[in-house]
Amino acid sequence: MRSVKSPVKEWRTAAACLAVVIVIVVQALGLRAGWPQEPAEPRIDEEIAKQEKIYQRRGADVPSGYITNRGLSDYAELLPTGFCDALGRLGNSDRWLDIGAGAAQAILDYYAPEGDAASAEKCARPGARARAVAISIEDRRTDKWRQQAASLGDDRIRYLSGKSLRHYSVEELGKFQIITDVFGGFTYTADLSRFVDKVLRLLEVGGTFYTLLPGVHLEGGDKLGTWYLTELENAAGRPEKVCSWLKKTACAKVTCESKSDWKRPTELIKVEKVCSDVSVPRMKLLEFVSGYPPDRRFQLEQ
Ligand SMILES: C[S@@+](CC[C@H](N)C(=O)[O-])C[C@H]1O[C@@H](n2cnc3c(N)ncnc32)[C@H](O)[C@@H]1O
């Protein structure tokens, strides 16, 4: 006897088959797109813990790509046009903060005695030097730093370590005419908008933040086949450039110099604080993969 299937039963079977197909396709796409196979938050926490370990590596254990001793001439080459002249214009009562200073070689060069080999590049006018503060999560002070700090006395150069920028208050650090960041917190932080907000709060009105960001979508357009390190997206999930995001900040004048021919497309960024009511559009962290530097993906909040 021929069995007769009811239309309802047939529809249910077809729906069940379709559901199985959808699950298989979604899983396959998920694997191909490299989507997280576990919830994002614990994975991010694990990666941030791995990042902390990178900071603490010492001696032969320090990865060769994690450079901590760039001098002032490197800073002059890597930072936006005008950094050296601006540092040279600072007087004895002005202040310079270097975030993510590593061994603080740039500050040592700045304070090198006249006639020292490093002094040719020290971006300072004869006699005048700003007070300088170096911040690093891990303590990478050298004997040379200790000797120089002791001989200068009077708190001309300070080295702070043991925590990241976000854990210092403005009252604790005071305010600065110039803030620099060369492959420091701006490249490494897991909270980019909060980082920039703190930097701007630490600047005097009229002060300037000089930094750079490697492996980003450039203001002037991208090269094909680029491996990005820091990716931003708007609230709708469309790509957002770091410079267009920063330019939405209240009380900040942002200038970008795109370096498309560097090993990684890099944006040299200058942010001038033009009034006191700073407000940085918030971004949330979507992905973080530890490294030197880490891979990060952020999304603008509404
Ligand atoms: C690759 S080293 C760069 C050192 C130095 N600027 C140079 O170019 O030689 C990274 C530095 O950034 C620091 N760093 C990373 N994230 C930071 C944060 N959120 N606040 C303060 N320092 C940070 C690290 O502790 C380290 O001193």
The ligand as an SDF file (V2000), in Angstrom:
LIG
                    3D

 27 29  0  0  0  0  0  0  0  0999 V2000
   57.4830   49.1270   22.0110 C   0  0  0  0  0  0  0  0  0  0  0  0
   57.7620   50.0380   23.4890 S   0  0  0  0  0  0  0  0  0  0  0  0
   58.1460   51.6350   22.7890 C   0  0  0  0  0  0  0  0  0  0  0  0
   59.1680   52.3770   23.6250 C   0  0  0  0  0  0  0  0  0  0  0  0
   59.6560   53.7140   23.0940 C   0  0  0  0  0  0  0  0  0  0  0  0
   58.6070   54.6460   22.8280 N   0  0  0  0  0  0  0  0  0  0  0  0
   60.5000   53.4850   21.8680 C   0  0  0  0  0  0  0  0  0  0  0  0
   60.0390   53.8430   20.7700 O   0  0  0  0  0  0  0  0  0  0  0  0
   61.6040   52.9630   22.0050 O   0  0  0  0  0  0  0  0  0  0  0  0
   56.1230   50.1980   24.1410 C   0  0  0  0  0  0  0  0  0  0  0  0
   56.0280   51.0240   25.4070 C   0  0  0  0  0  0  0  0  0  0  0  0
   54.6630   51.4030   25.5790 O   0  0  0  0  0  0  0  0  0  0  0  0
   54.2820   51.1640   26.9220 C   0  0  0  0  0  0  0  0  0  0  0  0
   52.8220   51.1060   26.9830 N   0  0  0  0  0  0  0  0  0  0  0  0
   51.9760   50.3080   26.2970 C   0  0  0  0  0  0  0  0  0  0  0  0
   50.7090   50.5920   26.6210 N   0  0  0  0  0  0  0  0  0  0  0  0
   50.7330   51.5970   27.5170 C   0  0  0  0  0  0  0  0  0  0  0  0
   49.7450   52.3330   28.2180 C   0  0  0  0  0  0  0  0  0  0  0  0
   48.4450   52.1020   28.0480 N   0  0  0  0  0  0  0  0  0  0  0  0
   50.1490   53.2810   29.0890 N   0  0  0  0  0  0  0  0  0  0  0  0
   51.4680   53.5360   29.2680 C   0  0  0  0  0  0  0  0  0  0  0  0
   52.4520   52.8830   28.6200 N   0  0  0  0  0  0  0  0  0  0  0  0
   52.0840   51.9290   27.7500 C   0  0  0  0  0  0  0  0  0  0  0  0
   55.0600   49.9290   27.3010 C   0  0  0  0  0  0  0  0  0  0  0  0
   55.0940   49.7570   28.6810 O   0  0  0  0  0  0  0  0  0  0  0  0
   56.4300   50.2960   26.6830 C   0  0  0  0  0  0  0  0  0  0  0  0
   57.1190   51.1720   27.5240 O   0  0  0  0  0  0  0  0  0  0  0  0
  1  2  1  0
  2  3  1  0
  2 10  1  0
  3  4  1  0
  4  5  1  0
  5  6  1  0
  5  7  1  0
  7  8  2  0
  7  9  1  0
 10 11  1  0
 11 12  1  0
 11 26  1  0
 12 13  1  0
 13 14  1  0
 13 24  1  0
 14 15  1  0
 14 23  1  0
 15 16  2  0
 16 17  1  0
 17 18  1  0
 17 23  2  0
 18 19  1  0
 18 20  2  0
 20 21  1  0
 21 22  2  0
 22 23  1  0
 24 25  1  0
 24 26  1  0
 26 27  1  0
M  CHG  2   2   1   9  -1
M  END
$$$$
